[in-house]
Amino acid sequence: MESTYLAVIKVVGAGGGGTNAVSRMVDAGIRGVEFVAVNTDAQALQACDADIKLSIGQELTRGLGAGGNPEVGAGAAAESRDEIKEALKGADMVFVTAGEGGGTGTGSAPVIAEIAKEEIGALTVGAVTKPFEFEGKRRMQQALEGIEKLRNNVDTLIIVPNEKLLQAVERRTSVLDAFRQADDILRQGVQGITDLITIPGLINLDFADVRTIMRDAGSALMGVGTASGEKRALDAAKLAITSPLIEESIKGATGMLLNITGPED
């Protein structure tokens, strides 16, 4: 008898940037995924549409946020370790998404990832943004330190460089729209992978296939391409591998996941 087991996929948004990204994913209607929002800011948490909302570090922060301090974010996650583990229980795959550079997301993401990978045993993927330059040197430095800590606790790490994103949008784009674009790139990255697992395609991949490529893979590069016309599939693929979001060459890559979506023709 053929197995009908479906992989349990959970997406955790940590901090303000992470929970904003999760809200965008919920709005986009990503299927077959459970969403978890984690924040020290109780008020901001209520605005998120996640399935599970976890207010962490109540003793440490009183629900008032981490004040831009990653150490407070890490301490809050450590305080609420049992609640985080309970929220992740049963997951086969966990995405941890955050806007690096602030307090809660930067500090809590490595703790959440470590619980997912080491205690739950899930395939764990980090999907984070690096700050825009206009956010300042301190935030960028905190982001770089947070990324290194997260890298040590995930199987695969996807980094979206927000400053590179500005090269791909109109010069008149507002700050608010720039952040929305960053959220949407995170959404595309997560959905591009989860759809491969949860939605049947012409060439079916299952969770085991994805796990083989992404387990202990280290850094990953993500590109997105859209095209129309006679050679649209080839053109979209070329745009994806030359995307401004890719900061390094893809030469030497040991694996690739390709998700092509379009009409039946």
N, C-alpha and C positions, 0 to 999 in steps of 0.2 A: 504494500500500500504506500502511495507517494506521500511524503511528509508535507504538511501544510503549515509548518512553523514559520511565523513571520518574525524577522529580527526586530527587537525592541530598540528603537532609536530615540534618544533624548537630546534635546538642545537646551543648554544652560546659558542664559544671558546673565553676565556678572556686571554689577555696577550700572551706572546710567547709560553708557554707550551700549553695553550688552543687552540691557532690557529694551532699549529703543530698537535695536536690531531684531530682537525676538518679536516685538510688536509688529514690525514690518513683515516678518516671516509669517506670522499668524494672518495678517491682512492678505498676504499673497496666496494663502490657502495651501501651503505645503502639506502634503498628505502623509499619513503613516508615521507621524512624529509627535512626541509629547514635549511640550515646552515648559521649561522651569525658569522662573525669574528670581534672581538672588540679589539683594541690595541691603545696604545699611540705612538707606533713606526710605523710611516707611511710607511717606507721602508719595514719593515718586513711584514706588513699587505698586501702589494701588492703580496707577494709570496704565500699567502693563496688562496685556490681554493673555498672559500665559496660563497654562492649565494649573500650574503650581506656583504660588508666590511665597518666597522664603525671606523673611526679614531676619537677617543675621546680626550677631553681635549686639543683642539688646542690652546686655549689661555694660558693654564697652561704649556703645555709641548712643544709647537711649533712642534709637530710631531716627537720629538726626544727621546721618551721613558720616563719611570718613574724613571730611575736611581736606580732601586732596592728598591725604597721607597714606601711601601703600602699606605702611606698617600697621596702621589701624585696620585697613581692609583685610590684611592677612590675619591679624588678631581676631577680627570678627568672624572670619571663616573658621578659625581654629576653635573659637568658643562654640560655634554652631555645627561642629563637625558631625555629630550624630544625626542632626536634622538633614544635613546635606546628604549623608550616606543613605538615609531613609528615602529621600527624594529620588536618588539614583538607582535604588535597588531594582534588580531585574534587567538592567540595561545591557544590551549587547554592544551598543555603540553610543558614545557620548561626544557631542560637540560642546566645547567651552568657548563662548564668544564674548569679547570685551573690547572696549575702546581703551587701548593702553595709554597710560600717562596720568590718569586720575588716581583716586585713592582706593575705592572699593574694587573696581574691576582689576586693576593692576595687582593689588595685593591678594585678592581672594582667588583669582583664576588659577594660579599654580596649586593652591590647596585643593580646590575643587577637582582639578585634573588629576592630582595625585590620588585622591579618594577614588575617582572613577577608574583609573588604570590599575592601581595597586590593590585596592580593597574590593571593588566591584568586579575587576577583571575585564572591563569593557575596552573595546578598541576606542582610543581617546584621541580626538582631533581638536587642536586649538585653531580658532579662526578669529584673528584680532586685527585691529587697525593701528597704524602708527600715526601720531598726531600731525596735523597741518603745521607748517612752520610758524604761522601767525599765533599759534597757541603758546609759543615761548620755549626757551631752552630748558627750563626746569622740568616742564611736562615731558619734553622729548627725552631727557636724561632718565626720568622715572620710567618712561615707556621702554627704553632700551634695556634697562635693568630688569623690568618686569617680564619682557619677552624672553630674556635668557633664563629666568627662573621657570617660566612656563615651558620653554623648550625641553627642559630636563624632566618634565612630568607628562609629556604627551607622546603618542606614537608619531603623529604628523602635525606640523605647524604651518598654517597658512597665514601670511602677513599681508595685509592690504596697506600699501603706503599712501596715505591720504594726499600727500603733496603731489605724488605722481598722478593721482586722480584728477587734480586740477588741470593737468595738461590735456585731459581728454574731454573737458567740458567747456562751455562757452565762458569767455572772460567776464561776462556780466553776471555770472551765477552768484547768487547771494550766499552768505555764510550758512544760513539755515538750509538752503538747497544743497550746498556742498556736503553738509553732514548727512542729509537724507540720501544723497548719492552714495556716500560711504556705507551707510546702513544697507542700501540696496545691493552693493557689491558683496557684502557679507552674506546677504540673503541668497544671491545667485551662487556663491561658493558652496554654501550648505545645501541648497536645493539641487544643485547640479550633481552632488554626490548622493543625496538621499533618494532622488528620483530614480537613479540607476538601480537602487535596491528595491524600492517600493512600487514602481510603475513598470509593467511589462513593456518591452520594446521589441524591435525586429531582431536584435541580438540581445538575449536576456543575460543579465549579470545578477548573481545573487550576493548575499552578504559575505559568503566565504571568498568570492572573487575579489571583492573590495578589500576585505581584511588582508588577503595575501599581498596586495599592492601597498596598503597603508600601514600595516603593522611595523613598528620601529623604523619608519621610513625617514624620519628627520624632517628637514625643511622641504616644503612643497611650494611650487609656483602656480599661480592661477591666472588664466587669461580668459577673456570673454570676447566673442566676436559675433556679429550679426550681419547678414548679407541677404540680398535678393538677386534675382536674375538667373541666367542659364547656369552659371558655375557657382551658385550660392553656397553650396556645402564647402567647396574648396576655398572660396573667398572668406567665408566665416572662420574656417580653420586657420587660414593665414593671418587674419586679423587677431585671432585669439593668441597665437604664439608670438605676435609682435606687439601685443598689448602694452601700453605704458605702465600697466600695473606690475609687469614682470621686471624686477630690478636686476636680475642676473640672467645669464644665458641658460637655455634649457639643454645645452650640450652636456652629455654625461648623465642625463637623467636615467634612472634604473627602471622606472615604470611610468605609465601615463594612464589617466582616466579621461575618456572623451565622451561627452554627452552631446548628441546632436538632436535637436528638436525642430520639427517643422511639419508642414502639411503633408498629406499622403503622396503628393506628386513629387 
